[in-house]
Amino acid sequence: MKKNEEFIFSETVQKEMLRLARKALEIAVAENEKSPFTPLNRLVSAAKERLLRNYTPIDEKLKEKHGIFVTLETVLPSGGEDLRGCIGTFEPREPLYEIVISYAIH
């Protein structure tokens, strides 16, 4: 991607990143229930191992290394959303499909 080039994800890619993040959280919670106080790096490794075993990214953009910013929100009874937290990095460390998993758990 060139400097100042707009980077837009298709709806399909957005849904796939959300799916990966949700599945990663489900795996991390299940792993932590089995063994409370499991270090984060082990939870991330367990999620990546299970999710990426036979995974093929659905779009080339998911294979590119990028920074990421993840927000967690809760849905309120009124239907609105409440920000629970956020985390991210500008540094492109991993392919997008992997970093989504890492930062969803962190």
C-alpha positions as CSV (number, residue, x, y, z in Angstrom):
1,M,0.0,0.0,0.0
2,K,1.3,3.4,-0.9
3,K,1.5,6.3,1.5
4,N,-1.7,8.3,1.7
5,E,-3.5,5.5,-0.2
6,E,-7.0,4.9,1.2
7,F,-7.4,1.4,2.8
8,I,-10.9,0.2,2.9
9,F,-12.1,-3.3,3.7
10,S,-15.0,-4.9,1.9
11,E,-18.0,-6.0,4.1
12,T,-16.9,-9.6,3.6
13,V,-13.4,-8.9,5.0
14,Q,-14.9,-6.9,7.9
15,K,-17.2,-9.8,8.8
16,E,-14.3,-12.3,8.6
17,M,-12.2,-10.2,11.0
18,L,-15.1,-9.9,13.4
19,R,-15.7,-13.7,13.1
20,L,-12.0,-14.4,13.9
21,A,-12.0,-12.0,16.8
22,R,-15.1,-13.5,18.3
23,K,-13.9,-17.1,17.9
24,A,-10.5,-16.2,19.4
25,L,-12.3,-14.8,22.5
26,E,-14.5,-17.9,22.8
27,I,-11.4,-20.2,22.7
28,A,-9.5,-18.0,25.2
29,V,-12.4,-18.0,27.6
30,A,-12.8,-21.8,27.3
31,E,-9.0,-22.4,27.8
32,N,-8.9,-20.1,30.8
33,E,-11.9,-21.9,32.4
34,K,-10.0,-25.2,32.1
35,S,-6.9,-23.7,33.6
36,P,-7.5,-20.3,35.4
37,F,-4.8,-17.7,35.2
38,T,-3.4,-19.0,31.9
39,P,-0.9,-16.4,30.6
40,L,-2.1,-14.4,27.6
41,N,0.6,-15.7,25.3
42,R,-0.7,-19.2,25.8
43,L,-4.3,-18.2,25.2
44,V,-3.2,-16.5,22.0
45,S,-1.2,-19.5,20.9
46,A,-4.2,-21.8,21.6
47,A,-6.6,-19.7,19.7
48,K,-4.2,-19.4,16.7
49,E,-3.5,-23.1,16.7
50,R,-7.2,-24.0,16.6
51,L,-8.4,-21.2,14.3
52,L,-5.6,-21.3,11.8
53,R,-5.0,-25.0,11.5
54,N,-6.7,-25.3,8.1
55,Y,-7.4,-21.6,7.5
56,T,-7.1,-19.9,4.1
57,P,-7.6,-16.1,4.1
58,I,-10.6,-15.2,2.0
59,D,-9.0,-12.0,0.7
60,E,-5.4,-10.9,-0.1
61,K,-5.7,-7.9,2.2
62,L,-6.0,-10.3,5.2
63,K,-2.5,-11.7,4.3
64,E,-0.8,-8.2,4.4
65,K,1.0,-7.1,7.5
66,H,-0.8,-4.2,9.2
67,G,-1.2,-2.4,12.5
68,I,-4.5,-2.9,14.2
69,F,-6.9,-1.2,16.6
70,V,-9.5,-3.3,18.4
71,T,-12.4,-2.0,20.4
72,L,-14.6,-4.0,22.7
73,E,-18.2,-2.8,23.3
74,T,-21.1,-4.2,25.2
75,V,-24.7,-3.9,24.0
76,L,-26.9,-2.0,26.4
77,P,-30.5,-3.0,27.2
78,S,-31.5,0.2,25.3
79,G,-29.8,-1.2,22.2
80,G,-26.9,1.3,22.4
81,E,-23.3,0.4,22.9
82,D,-20.9,1.1,25.7
83,L,-17.1,1.1,25.1
84,R,-15.4,-1.5,27.3
85,G,-11.8,-1.0,26.2
86,C,-9.5,-0.8,23.2
87,I,-6.0,-1.8,22.3
88,G,-3.8,-1.6,19.2
89,T,-0.5,-1.1,17.5
90,F,0.7,1.0,14.5
91,E,3.5,-1.5,13.8
92,P,2.8,-4.1,11.1
93,R,3.9,-7.3,13.0
94,E,1.8,-10.1,11.6
95,P,-0.6,-10.7,8.7
96,L,-4.0,-9.1,9.5
97,Y,-5.8,-12.3,10.0
98,E,-3.3,-13.3,12.7
99,I,-3.0,-9.9,14.5
100,V,-6.8,-9.8,14.8
101,I,-6.7,-12.9,16.9
102,S,-3.8,-11.7,19.0
103,Y,-5.3,-8.3,19.8
104,A,-8.8,-9.6,20.4
105,I,-7.5,-11.7,23.2
106,H,-5.1,-9.0,24.6
